Amino acid sequence: MLTHELEIPVRFSEVDSLHIVWHGHYVRYFEDAREAFGSKYGIHYLDVNKAGYSTPIVKVQCDYKRSLKYGDTALVQATYVDCEAAKLIFTFVIRNKKTNEIVATGETIQVFLDSNKELSLTIPAFIQAWKKKNGLA
């Protein structure tokens, strides 16, 4: 299992009139963690693009458990879920660094589009090589 954790300080611009993080920012935290995961494991968006593909999000799920407030620090763990399909699946756990309580959990699913914006039904060769390099194939 490949996983990466990222610390994200809650910024003032991310809270609403109730002084809690606006719900849409949790999905942004998923994105930040996914991007940091890609940098760590060599599957950054620019690497995907250089291989001639894009990976649009086709599904986002977020289950909210608790609230984060201005001044809190979120610990966002992104975990790659290996599968046989031509998809990138990540699960997420967001914790409050101070209390270690789970704040939110979620999942994203991305598909592969080739340079003609056609859906790839098979796992691209560069992803197969990436999986092998990281002990997943």
SERORO-342437 format. One line per field, with one value per residue: residue number from 1; x, y, z of N, C-alpha, C in turn. Coordinates in Angstrom, 1 decimal, decimal comma. Layout:
N
n	[NUM_...]
nc1	[X_...]
nc2	[Y_...]
nc3	[Z_...]
cac1	[X_...]
cac2	[Y_...]
cac3	[Z_...]
cc1	[X_...]
cc2	[Y_...]
cc3	[Z_...]
This chain:
137
n	[1_2_3_4_5_6_7_8_9_10_11_12_13_14_15_16_17_18_19_20_21_22_23_24_25_26_27_28_29_30_31_32_33_34_35_36_37_38_39_40_41_42_43_44_45_46_47_48_49_50_51_52_53_54_55_56_57_58_59_60_61_62_63_64_65_66_67_68_69_70_71_72_73_74_75_76_77_78_79_80_81_82_83_84_85_86_87_88_89_90_91_92_93_94_95_96_97_98_99_100_101_102_103_104_105_106_107_108_109_110_111_112_113_114_115_116_117_118_119_120_121_122_123_124_125_126_127_128_129_130_131_132_133_134_135_136_137]
nc1	[0,8_0,6_1,1_0,8_1,3_0,2_0,7_-1,5_-2,0_-4,9_-6,2_-7,2_-8,8_-10,2_-12,3_-15,8_-18,7_-19,3_-17,0_-15,7_-14,1_-15,1_-17,1_-16,4_-13,6_-12,5_-12,4_-10,5_-8,3_-8,0_-7,1_-4,7_-3,2_-3,2_-1,7_0,8_1,3_1,8_4,1_5,9_5,9_6,5_4,5_3,4_1,2_2,3_4,0_2,2_1,0_3,2_3,4_1,3_-1,3_-4,3_-5,9_-8,8_-11,1_-13,7_-15,3_-16,0_-16,0_-17,0_-17,0_-18,1_-17,0_-16,2_-15,5_-13,0_-11,2_-10,2_-6,7_-6,3_-4,5_-4,5_-4,1_-3,6_-4,1_-3,3_-4,0_-3,1_-5,2_-4,9_-5,9_-7,5_-8,5_-8,4_-7,9_-7,3_-7,4_-7,9_-7,9_-8,8_-8,0_-8,6_-7,3_-7,4_-4,6_-3,9_-5,7_-5,9_-8,3_-10,5_-11,5_-12,6_-13,4_-12,7_-12,9_-11,5_-11,9_-10,2_-9,9_-8,3_-7,5_-6,6_-4,3_-6,1_-8,3_-9,8_-11,3_-9,3_-9,4_-7,7_-5,0_-2,6_0,8_2,8_1,8_1,6_4,3_5,0_3,6_4,9_7,5_6,9_6,3_3,7_2,9]
nc2	[-1,2_2,2_5,3_8,6_11,4_14,7_17,8_20,5_23,7_25,4_28,0_31,5_32,3_30,1_29,5_29,8_31,9_30,8_30,2_27,9_25,4_25,8_23,5_22,7_23,0_20,8_18,9_20,2_19,9_17,1_17,1_18,5_16,7_14,5_15,5_15,9_13,3_12,3_13,7_12,6_9,9_9,8_10,2_12,5_15,1_16,4_14,4_12,5_14,0_14,4_11,8_11,8_11,8_12,7_13,0_13,2_13,8_11,7_10,9_12,0_11,6_12,5_12,2_13,8_14,3_15,8_19,2_21,5_24,3_27,8_28,1_25,5_22,5_20,4_17,0_15,2_12,2_10,5_7,6_5,3_3,2_0,1_-1,3_-3,3_-2,0_0,7_3,1_5,7_5,4_6,9_7,0_8,9_10,3_12,7_14,2_16,0_17,6_18,3_17,0_14,5_13,4_12,0_13,9_14,0_11,7_10,2_9,6_9,6_9,1_8,7_8,8_7,8_9,8_9,9_11,7_12,5_13,0_10,7_8,1_5,8_2,4_0,5_-0,1_2,4_2,1_3,5_3,7_1,0_0,5_2,2_1,1_-1,4_-0,5_0,4_-1,8_-2,9_-4,5]
nc3	[0,0_-0,9_0,6_1,7_3,9_4,6_6,0_6,6_7,3_8,6_6,9_7,3_5,2_4,5_6,2_7,2_7,9_10,3_11,5_10,9_8,8_5,5_3,8_1,1_1,0_2,0_0,0_-1,6_0,1_-0,2_-2,8_-2,6_-1,0_-2,7_-4,8_-3,5_-2,9_-5,5_-6,1_-4,3_-5,0_-7,7_-9,7_-10,6_-11,8_-14,0_-14,9_-15,8_-17,8_-19,6_-20,5_-22,2_-21,4_-19,5_-16,4_-15,4_-12,7_-11,9_-9,9_-6,6_-3,2_0,1_3,5_6,2_9,5_11,8_12,6_11,3_12,4_12,1_12,5_13,3_12,4_9,7_9,2_6,4_4,9_2,1_0,3_-2,1_-4,0_-5,3_-8,4_-10,9_-13,1_-15,5_-13,9_-11,4_-8,1_-5,0_-1,4_1,4_4,6_6,9_9,6_12,7_13,7_16,4_18,1_17,0_16,1_13,7_11,1_8,5_5,9_2,7_-0,9_-4,1_-7,7_-10,6_-14,2_-17,2_-19,9_-23,3_-25,5_-27,5_-26,1_-25,6_-23,8_-22,0_-22,0_-21,1_-18,9_-19,0_-20,4_-19,0_-16,5_-15,7_-15,6_-13,6_-11,4_-11,2_-10,5_-8,0_-6,6_-7,0_-9,0]
cac1	[0,0_1,3_0,4_1,5_0,6_0,5_0,2_-2,1_-2,6_-6,1_-6,0_-8,4_-9,7_-10,9_-13,4_-17,0_-19,2_-19,4_-15,6_-15,2_-13,7_-16,2_-17,1_-15,7_-12,2_-12,0_-12,0_-9,2_-7,3_-7,7_-6,3_-3,3_-2,6_-3,0_-0,5_2,0_1,6_2,3_5,5_6,7_6,0_6,8_3,3_2,9_0,3_3,2_4,5_1,0_0,8_4,3_3,1_0,3_-2,6_-4,8_-6,6_-9,9_-11,8_-15,0_-16,1_-15,5_-16,9_-16,4_-17,8_-17,7_-17,1_-16,0_-15,1_-11,7_-11,3_-9,0_-5,7_-6,0_-3,7_-5,1_-3,2_-4,3_-3,4_-3,7_-3,6_-3,4_-5,9_-4,5_-7,1_-7,2_-9,1_-7,7_-8,3_-6,5_-8,3_-7,3_-8,8_-8,3_-8,4_-8,2_-7,3_-7,0_-3,3_-3,9_-6,6_-5,8_-9,6_-10,8_-12,4_-13,3_-12,8_-13,2_-12,3_-11,6_-11,6_-9,8_-9,8_-7,2_-7,9_-5,4_-4,1_-7,3_-9,4_-10,5_-11,1_-8,5_-10,0_-6,6_-4,0_-1,5_2,1_3,6_1,2_2,0_5,7_5,0_3,1_6,0_8,6_6,5_5,9_2,3_2,6]
cac2	[0,0_3,4_6,3_9,8_12,3_16,1_18,8_21,7_24,7_26,0_29,5_32,3_32,4_28,8_29,4_30,5_32,8_30,0_30,1_26,5_25,3_25,6_22,1_22,5_23,0_19,4_18,3_20,8_19,2_15,8_17,4_18,9_15,4_13,7_16,1_15,6_11,9_12,2_14,2_11,6_8,6_9,9_10,1_13,9_15,5_16,7_13,1_12,0_14,9_14,1_10,5_12,0_11,5_13,5_12,1_13,9_13,3_11,3_10,7_12,5_11,3_13,1_12,0_14,8_13,7_16,9_20,5_22,1_25,8_28,6_27,9_24,1_21,9_19,2_15,9_14,6_11,0_10,0_6,2_4,7_1,9_-0,6_-2,0_-3,9_-1,1_1,9_4,2_6,0_5,5_7,3_7,2_10,0_10,4_14,0_14,3_17,2_17,3_18,5_16,0_13,2_13,0_12,0_15,1_13,6_10,6_10,3_8,9_10,1_8,2_9,4_8,0_8,2_10,3_10,1_13,1_12,9_13,1_9,5_7,3_4,6_1,3_-0,3_0,7_2,9_1,4_4,2_3,4_-0,3_0,6_2,9_0,1_-2,3_0,2_0,6_-3,1_-3,1_-5,4]
cac3	[0,0_-1,0_1,3_2,0_4,8_4,4_7,0_6,0_8,3_8,2_6,7_7,6_4,0_4,4_7,2_6,9_9,0_11,6_11,9_10,6_7,4_4,6_3,4_-0,2_1,1_2,3_-1,3_-1,9_0,9_-0,9_-4,0_-2,1_-0,6_-3,9_-5,5_-2,7_-3,1_-6,8_-6,1_-3,5_-5,7_-9,1_-10,6_-10,6_-12,9_-15,1_-15,4_-16,6_-19,0_-20,5_-21,1_-23,2_-20,8_-18,5_-15,4_-14,8_-11,6_-12,3_-8,6_-5,3_-2,0_1,3_4,6_7,2_10,9_12,7_11,9_11,5_12,6_11,8_13,5_13,4_11,3_9,2_8,7_5,3_4,4_0,8_0,0_-3,5_-4,0_-6,5_-9,0_-12,3_-14,1_-15,9_-13,0_-10,2_-6,9_-3,7_-0,3_2,3_6,0_7,4_11,1_13,4_14,3_17,8_18,8_16,3_15,8_12,3_10,7_7,3_5,1_1,4_-2,0_-5,5_-8,8_-11,9_-15,4_-18,2_-21,3_-24,1_-26,1_-28,3_-25,1_-25,6_-22,6_-22,1_-21,3_-20,6_-18,1_-19,9_-20,1_-18,0_-15,2_-15,4_-15,2_-12,2_-10,5_-11,0_-9,8_-6,6_-6,0_-7,0_-10,1]
cc1	[0,9_0,5_1,3_0,7_1,1_-0,1_-0,3_-2,6_-3,8_-5,9_-7,3_-9,4_-10,5_-12,1_-14,6_-17,4_-19,4_-18,0_-15,1_-14,9_-14,9_-16,0_-16,4_-14,2_-11,6_-11,6_-10,7_-8,1_-7,0_-6,8_-4,8_-2,6_-2,3_-1,8_0,8_2,3_2,3_3,8_6,4_6,9_6,2_5,7_2,6_2,1_1,2_3,7_3,4_0,9_1,9_4,1_1,9_-1,1_-3,0_-5,6_-7,7_-10,6_-13,2_-15,9_-15,3_-16,5_-16,2_-17,4_-17,3_-18,0_-17,1_-15,6_-13,7_-12,0_-10,0_-8,0_-5,3_-5,1_-4,3_-4,0_-4,0_-3,5_-4,1_-3,2_-4,1_-4,1_-5,6_-5,8_-6,7_-7,7_-8,2_-8,2_-7,3_-7,5_-7,5_-8,3_-8,0_-8,8_-7,8_-8,4_-6,9_-5,7_-3,2_-4,6_-6,5_-7,2_-9,8_-11,9_-13,2_-12,6_-13,4_-12,5_-12,4_-11,2_-11,3_-9,7_-8,7_-7,8_-6,6_-5,3_-5,3_-8,5_-10,3_-10,2_-10,3_-9,1_-9,0_-5,7_-2,9_-0,1_2,9_3,1_1,6_3,5_5,8_4,6_4,3_7,1_8,2_6,0_4,5_1,9_3,6]
cc2	[1,2_4,5_7,5_10,7_13,7_16,9_20,0_22,6_25,3_27,5_30,2_32,3_31,1_28,6_30,2_31,4_32,1_29,7_28,6_26,4_25,0_24,2_21,8_22,5_21,6_18,7_18,9_20,2_17,8_16,1_17,7_17,6_14,5_14,2_15,9_14,2_11,7_12,6_13,2_10,3_8,6_9,7_11,4_14,1_15,8_15,4_12,5_12,7_14,6_12,7_10,6_11,7_12,7_12,6_12,9_13,1_12,9_11,0_11,3_12,1_11,9_12,9_12,9_14,2_14,8_18,1_20,9_23,6_26,5_28,4_26,4_23,7_20,6_18,2_15,1_13,4_10,6_8,6_5,8_3,4_1,2_-1,3_-2,4_-3,0_0,1_3,1_4,5_6,2_5,9_7,4_8,2_9,9_11,8_13,9_15,7_16,9_17,4_17,4_14,6_12,7_13,0_13,1_14,7_12,4_10,8_9,4_9,7_9,0_9,1_8,4_8,5_8,6_10,4_11,5_13,5_13,0_11,8_8,7_6,0_3,5_0,3_0,5_1,1_2,3_2,2_3,9_1,9_-0,3_1,2_1,9_-0,9_-1,7_0,3_-0,7_-3,4_-4,1_-6,5]
cc3	[0,0_-0,3_1,5_2,9_4,6_5,5_6,3_7,1_7,7_8,1_7,0_6,4_3,8_5,3_6,8_8,0_10,3_12,2_11,8_9,1_6,6_3,9_2,1_-0,1_1,5_1,1_-1,8_-1,1_0,3_-2,1_-3,6_-1,7_-1,8_-4,7_-4,8_-2,8_-4,4_-6,8_-5,4_-4,3_-7,2_-10,1_-10,5_-11,8_-14,1_-15,7_-16,3_-17,9_-20,0_-21,2_-22,1_-22,7_-19,8_-17,6_-14,7_-13,7_-12,2_-11,0_-7,5_-4,2_-0,8_2,4_5,8_8,6_11,9_11,9_12,3_11,7_12,3_12,9_13,7_12,3_11,0_8,8_7,6_4,8_3,1_0,6_-1,4_-3,3_-5,3_-7,1_-10,4_-13,4_-14,4_-15,2_-12,0_-9,1_-5,7_-2,6_0,6_3,7_6,4_8,9_11,6_14,1_15,8_18,6_18,2_15,9_14,2_12,0_9,5_6,7_3,7_0,4_-3,3_-6,5_-10,0_-13,0_-16,3_-19,5_-22,1_-24,7_-27,0_-27,4_-25,1_-24,3_-22,8_-21,3_-20,8_-19,8_-18,9_-19,4_-19,1_-16,6_-14,8_-15,0_-13,8_-11,2_-10,2_-10,2_-8,3_-5,9_-6,0_-8,2_-10,1]
